[in-house]
Structure formats: structure tokens, C-alpha cells
Amino acid sequence: MVIVMEQKKDQTSSTYKILSDRVPPNAPELERAVLGALFTESNAVQRIDLNADDFYNLSNRAIFTAIESLTRKLKPVDLLTVRDELKTARKLEQAGGDAYLFDISDCIASASHIEYHAAILRQKSIARKLIIQSLDVLQKAHDESEDVQDVIEYLERSFTEIRFGGAAGEYLDMKSAIKRTIEYLTTIQGKKEQGAAVTIPTGLKGLDDRLNGGWSAPDLIILGGRPSMGKTQFALHFAKAASEAEKHCLFVSIEMTAEQLIMRMLTEDERLNLYDMKTGQLGRDEWICIDENIREIENNKLFIADSYHIRYLNSIKSLARKLHRTDQLDLLIIDYLQLIKTNQSFGTRDLEIGYITGELKSLAKELKTPVILLAQLSRPPKGTKIQIPVLSDLRESGNIEQDADKVIFPHRPSYYDPEATESNGRSWKNRGVLIIGKDREGAKDEKVYFQTDDRFKKIWDDNGSNDDLPFIPIETPYFN
């Protein structure tokens, strides 16, 4: 099957013709060679990365399916056991019968080249899938009832699945799931022994300790806070810590521009202030200071997306997949949930929020990447007291809480009451606490104390807090 595009000089559109006179990419002799090698050396199946649908010939596919079944049952693989397995499954005739099996068994003497042959078959299989998906996308693009953004997302997702071997209906039996788990644990152990990071550091040791080392895939982490609690500043802190640890981070900024975010990073240096930057009053010393700071951060593996279209969920997912395909995505941060749009109609905003968080959780699993999603907390009514944030404070909290793996609340009592003190009498000035409201893999209501400078531009660990003391909710009047 092939696609031919004909462009006429007097037309602005192309005419597509689907022709069926070409056979999709395949290598029948190599398929037989791989199967024959497996008959010769049953353990060779562990040396190749093939699935049954990677075989183009249906008889070969049936034979490989029987080999996979025997392997899962820990039974030997040879001509007789494969024949018996096919006969039991009533697939012997589909597999070409006894004559075809004997013919395959006689054509290969060893499995010495099986990896090379299997790699070629894998390439042919991917090429066939690309053709099928391309035709499908072409058909959807011509269908005017299809939303073009949905077609783009379908294209991104389907091609990502082809590259990484994913499938929407894939499932694992227990042996396969256990095997994958052991491989995962072995990979982590190997990284640890080599001194490599197995998680993504948060930039706060206290938080790393509570989160088993830092951010890990495929978690959806909600960073929820009331206005002026420092959500964006924490997000920048997390992004900077990740990039400094040689991890690629994509920061999706719906509310602020890249210039605003970079200026926030620069003003961490106490020699610089935002007012002078924005009013054009920087002196020679300040410009020297900016140059110094830029040299420190310019090579960080941090990407900032701030265009108008990035507010749409499909655009966020498309960009994340694009970076992931080039191995340039280890952490995704989105600022913030309530500003994301979907281009779809929902009965209520609550349903739309649920759809967004569900899609972002699925994206985290698909890309095997942690996603940090900032979210606004509901404002309490005027005149009421400010208390420590809880899960029910999240706007549309039911759906958010359901999809999130972790929920973290930054809380700064001194913002509401400059004289606020902790239960042991210690002042909250330039201090705050991160409250872990939910953690699927840890205890809830854990607390991580932090310190800040007067301008709340720098954040670091507060090692002076006594975690043995009970944390009493601070109640102060609410100020607009």
C-alpha cells in the first residue's frame, strides 16, 4: 500500500490516491530464520525484543505466539513442544501444518545471528505501523467533523506509542508484570550503585526525605495554595533544582511570560530588585550582577513555554510528547490548573477540571514523567479565619484529589499575621511549612518546614523546627 500525492498547478489542494499494488514492508525469510533459531536454542527468546504482531506472515505470527506461551509456562521450546502447543490451541493448520514447521526447523543450524535478524524484523514492523497510522491520520484530517487539535493529539500519541512500543489495549500477565518490576528495581539499583540520581531532587532536603528521594514517575503532584502563598516561586525552585541536577524540565507558564520568570530567578540575588529592572534604572553594577547570574543558569536544562496557545490542554500534551521523543523531558511543571482550557463543552467546570487532571495523570503514565500541577485554593469568605489548608480547599477538589498521587500545600502564617508564632513560641517570620495533604506512597499530613528571605525570592530548608512538637493550626483574620 502506498500514498501518492499529485499536485496540479492550477489547484491549491493536493489529490491523494491510496493504491493497493504494493506490499507493506516485511521480510518472510528473516521471520523464518528467527523462528528456526528459537527451535534450535529455546533460551534465545530472552535475547530479542519482538511481539507476535511484529511478524507479517500469519503462520509465523501463530508460531511465535505459541513460543511466547511456552516461555510464559517455563516449558522448553523446540519443534515438538511448539507443535503440541499449536495443536492444543487448535492453531496448527493456521500455522501452516506439520510440513511448514519441519521446513522452518531444518533451515537454521544456530541462533548466533538472531539479535540482528530480530532488529530488522522490528524495523519492518514499525514501518508497517507508521503506514497504517499515517493513513488513519490522513483520513481523520479530511473528516471535517473532526476537531483539528484532536487529530494532532491523536497523531502525537499514536506515533509516540509506535516508537516506545505502547498500545492502548496492552495488558500483562503476572509473570510479565513481575519481570518488568524486577527490571525496574534492577535499573534503580544500578543507577544508585553508579552514583546517578534515581529520583529528581526538589531542592529541599526535608521534602526529598519525605518523598523517598524526590519527584518520581509517573506521579501527578498537585501544588495547591491560596494567593500569595508562593506557588509559582516554589515551582521555579523545583524547576531550577531539577535542571541543576542535569534533568530536563519543561515549565508551562500560562499566567506569566518567560521574561517575568527569568526576572524572578535573577532577583534571587539580593543585589537586584524587580523595580529597577522594570523601570529601566539598572546601573553598571547591576548589569554586571545580571551577567554573573546568567552565566550560572544559561546552560540549565530548563524549557519555558509561555505562548498563548499553551493554555490549551492539547498543546501542553503535544509539546510534552515532542520533548519526550527527543529524550528531553524528565519533569513537567504547569502553572496553573484553573487556567487550562480544553476546547470541549462540559456541563460544569467541575467536570472539565476532572477531565484535565485525568488526562494529565494519563500523560504522566504514558511518558513515565512526574507532572507538577499548580492549583488555586478556594478563598474563604471575608471575615472568616485562615486555617491550615486541607484537601477540601482545592477548587473542584473531588476530581483533583482522586487523580493526584501527591498533594502539597505551601502555607505561610506570617503573610496573614506578621506576629504569628508556632506552638513552641517561635516566630513564623520568613518561615513557612509545606503540608503533604496526600501521598499514595507515604503518610499524609507530613510537614516540611522552610525558610525564605525577606522578599520571598529564595527558599531553603528550615533545620531549626522541632517536628516532635504538635503543629497547631494558625487562625488569623483574613485580609484581602
N, C-alpha and C positions, 0 to 999 in steps of 0.2 A: 504494500500500500504506500502511496506517495502523494504528497501535496504539490500541485503545480500552480504557480501564480502567473497569470497572464495580465500584463498592464497595457492597455490601449492608450495611444497618445491623446485621444480626444475624450478620455474618461478620467474622472478624479478618483474613482474607486477601482479596486482590483477584483478580478473574477477568479474564484477559487474552484478548482476541479479536484475531486477525490477519485483517484484511479486505483483499481484493484489488480493491476497487472504486475505488481512487484511483491515479492515475498518478504516479510519482515526479517530483520537480521537474525540469523540463527547459525548454529554450527553443529549439525547432526553427528558428524564423525567424532567431534570432541565430546559430545554428550555420551556417546557410546564408550569412548575411551575412559571417561570419568567413572561410569558405571562399572566397566570392566576392571578398573583399578580397585574399586571398592569390593568387588568379588574376590580379588586377589589378596587384599590386605584390609580387613574389616575396620581396623583402628584408623584407617586413613580418613574416615568421615570426620574425625576430630580436627583434621588439618585444613579443611576447606570451609568456606562461608557461602553455602548455597541453600536455597529453599526449593521446594518442589516446583513452584511456578517459574523458576529460572530455567527450566527445561522446556524447550519449544515443542518437541515431539511428545505427543500424548502418551505413547507407550513408554518412553523414557521417564516421563513425569510419574507415571504409575509405579514404575520400578523404584525410582528414588523415594517415593512415598513409603513403599514397603521397607526400604532400607532404614529410613528415619524411624519407622515404627519398631523395627527390630532393635535399633540403637537405644530407643527410649526404654525398651523392655530388658535392656542389658543382655541381649541374646547375640550370638555370633552372626556375622554377615558373610554369606557365601552363596553360591548358586542354589544349593538345595534349600537353605533356610529362606531365601528370598522367594523361591518358587512356592514353598509351603505357605508363606505369609500372603502371597498374592492369591493362592488358591483358597485360603481361608476367608479372605476378603472378597472373594468372587471377582477378582480383577485380573486373573491370569490371561484371559483372552484379550482384554483391553491392553495388556502389557505386551501383546504380540505372540503369546503362547510359548511352548517349550522350545521351539526352533529358534525363536528370536533370543531367548535367554541364553541358550547354548552358543549362539553366534557371538553374543557380547562377551561371554566368558572366555571364548577362545581367542579374542582379538588382542588382549593385553597380557603381558607377562609380568609387569611390576607396576607399582604406584609411585615411581620415582618422580614423574612429571605432573602429578595430579594437581598440585597447587597452581602451577602455570596454566594448565588446561581449565581449571575451575575459574580462574580470574578472567579468562577470555569469555567463558560462558556468562559470567556475571555482567561483563560489559555488554554483551549481546542482549541480555535480559533488560538491562537499564535502557538500552536504545529502543527496544520494543515498547517499554512503558512510556518513554518520552514521546514516541509517535502517537500512542493511544491518548495520552493526556493532552498533547498538542491539538489533536483533532477535536477532543472534547471541549477544550478552551475555545477553539475556533467556532464551534457550534454555539456555545454559550454567548460569545461575543456578537454573533449575528442575531441572537434572540433578543429583540427589543424589550421583552418583558423582564429580562434580567437586569438588575442594577449593576452598572459597570464596576463599582467598588467591590461588590460581592464576587464578580468574575475575577478581578485582580487578586483578591484574597484567596479564592479557590486555586488560582494559578500558583501563587506563592506557596500555599500549604501543600498542594499536590507535588510540586517539584521538590520541596523540602523532604517530603515523605519518600520520594524516589531516591534522593541522594543518601538519606540516612536509613533507608530500609524500613520505614514505618508503614503501617497500614491501619486504616480506621477500624477494621474489624478484627485486628490481631488479638490472639489470646495465647496464654501459656499454660501448659500442664504443670503439675507440681515439680517434676524433675527439672523442667526448663527454667521455672521460676527460681528454684533453689540454685541452679547452676549460675544464673545471672546474678543472684545475690552474692554468691561466693566470689564471682569475678569482680563485683563492685567492691566488696570488702578487701579483696586482694589488691585492687588498684589503689584504694585509700592507704592500705598498709605500705605498699611500695612507695607511694609519694611521701609518706611520713618518714620512712627509713632513708629516703634520699634528701630529706630536709625541705621538701616542697610543701606549700600550703595545701591542706586538704579542704579548707573552707575559705570563705572570703572575709577578711578581718573587718570589723565595724569601726575600728579606730578608738574604741573604748574597751579596755581590758575587762572591766567589770561586766560589760554586755557580752563580750566574747565568752567569758566564763559561764554566763547564764544560758548561752545559745550553743553550747557544745563546740566552741571554737569560732563561731561567727555565722555568717549567712551561708545557707546551703540549699542546693536544688532538690526538688522543684517547689520550694516554699513560696506561697503568696503571703507577703508580710504587709500588714496594714499599719501605717504610722499615723495614728489619729490624734488630733489635738484641736483645742479651741484657738481662735485667732490670737496671734502674738505669742504662742507657746513655742515657736521656733521650729516648726515642721520643716520648712524649706532649708533652714540653716543646718538642721540635723541631716537632711537628705544630702546636702552638699558635703557635709563632714563624712558621711558614709561613702559617697562617690569618690571623694578625694582619697580616703583611706584605701579603697579598693584599687584605684588606679595606681597609687604608690606601691601597692603590693603586686604590681605587674598584671592586674586583672583588667580586662576591658569592661568598661561601664558605659551604658547609654542612659543619659539623663534627659527624659522627655519633660520639657518645661512648657506647659500650656499657659500659665499665668505670667511668667516673666521671660524677658529676652535673654539671649546668650550674653549680651553686654552687661545686663544687670547681674547675672550670676557671676560672671568673671570679676566684676567690681566688688561683689561680696567676698569673693575669695581673696582679692587683693587687700581689702580693708581688714583682713585678719591681722595684718601688720599695723601695730598701733601708731606708726609714723604717718599713716594715711587715713584720711577721713572722706566719707562719701560726699559731704557738702562741697569740699574743694574740687573734687572730681567733676561733679555735676554742674558747677558754676564756673568752670574754666579758670580756677585760681591755683593751679598746681605750680609750685616753684621748682627750681633746678634740683633741689634735694629730693623732693617728692618724685620727680621723674626718674632720678637715679634709683630710688627705692622701688618704683614700679618695675624698672628693668631687672633689678635683682630678683624680685618675686616672680616675674615672668619666666626667667631662666630656670627657676625651680619647678614650675608647673607646666611649661610648654610641651614637654615630652610625655606627660601623663597620658595614659590610655583611656581618656575620657572623651566621649562624644556627647554633644549637646544638640538636641532637636527642639527648635522653637518656632517653626513656621506655623502659619495659621492652620494649615491642613492637618497638623499633627494632633489637633484636638479630636480628630475622628478615630474611633477605635480601630477601624480597618487600616488606617495609615500607621498607627502605632505598631500593630501586629506585622504589617508588611515590612516596615523598617527593621524591626527586631529580627525577622526571619532573614532579611538581606544580610545583616551583620553576622548572624549566626552561621550562614552558609560560608562565610569567609573566615570563620573562627575568630570573630572579633566581638563576641558578646559573652560575658561572664556574669553580668549583673545588669538588671533593668530597673530604673527608678522613674516613677511617673508622678508628677506634681500638677494637678491632683485629681482625685476620683470624680468629684462633683462637676468638674469642667469638661469631662469626656462626653462626646456626642456619638451617636450610633447611626444616624440616618434611617432609623426604623421607628415605627409607631408602636407605642406601648400604652396600655390603659392608664398606668400610673408611673410616676418617676421611680417608685419603689421597685417595680418590675424591671425597669430599664437598668437601674443600679445592679439588681441581681444578675441580669444578663451580662453586664460589663465585668463584674467580679468573677462570674463563672467562666467567661471567655479568657480572662487574664490568668485564671488558675489553670485552664487547659493549655494556654500558651506556655506557662512555666513548665508544665509536664512535657509538652511537645519539644521544647528547646532545651530541657534539662537545665534551666537557668532560674535562680531566685529572682522574684519580682517584688520590689518595694513600692507600695501604692500609698501615697499620702491621701488623707481623708479629713474633712472638716467634722468637728463635733458640733452637735446642736447647741445653740446659745440658750442658756437658761433665761427664763422670763426676768424682766427688770425687777430689781428689788429683792431677788432671791439670793441665796448664798451659793458661793462657788465651792464645790466639793471635789474630791479626787475623781477623775474621770473613770467611768465604767463602760462596759460594752454597750449598754442600752443608750449611751450618749451618742453613739455613732448614728448619723442620719441614715435612715433606711437600714437600721442596724441588723435586722434579722438576716437578710441576704448576705451582708458583708461578713458577719460573724460566721455564717455557715461555710462560706468559701475560703476564709482566711485560715492559714496554718498558724500564724502568729499575729497577735495584735499588741502594739506597743504604744503607750500614751506618754508623751513628754508633759511634765507638769512643773510649773514654776510659781509657787505660792507668793513669792515676793512681788510678782507682777501685779497682783491684786491688792496686796497689803505689804508695803515696804517694811513693816515691823514684824512680819510673820516669823515665828520661830518653830523649830521642831519640838517634839515632846521632851527632849532632853535639854531644851533651852537654847540650842544652837540656832543662830540666825539663818534664814533662808536667803540672805542677800548673796547674789552671784552664785547661787546654787539651785539645783533642781533635782528631779527624780524621774527616771524612766520606769513606768509601771508596765510589766508584761501581763496584760489582761487575759491573754490566751496563748497557749503554746501546746500544740498537739504532742510534742515530744518532751515536754517538761512541765514543771509546776506552774500554775497560774499565780498571779499577784506577786511575783518576784519583783524586787526593786533594785534598780541600778542608779546610784547617786552620781551626779556630775557637777562640775564647776564651770563657770563662764567668766569672761572678762566683763567689764562694766558695759560695754556696747553689745554684748551677746554676739560676738563675731567668732570667738574661739570657744571650743568645748573640750574639756578633758576630764579624766577620772577624778572623782572625789574620794580619796582614800581615808578621809577622816571620819566618815559616818560610821555609826555603830549599828550594824544590821541586827544585833540582838535586841535592840530596843524596839518596842512596837511603834509602827508608823501611824500616828493619829491623823485622820483626815482634817485638813485645814479648812475652816469655814470663814470666809471673809465676804464682805459686801461685794456685789458685782458692779463693776464700773464699765461704762461704755468706752 
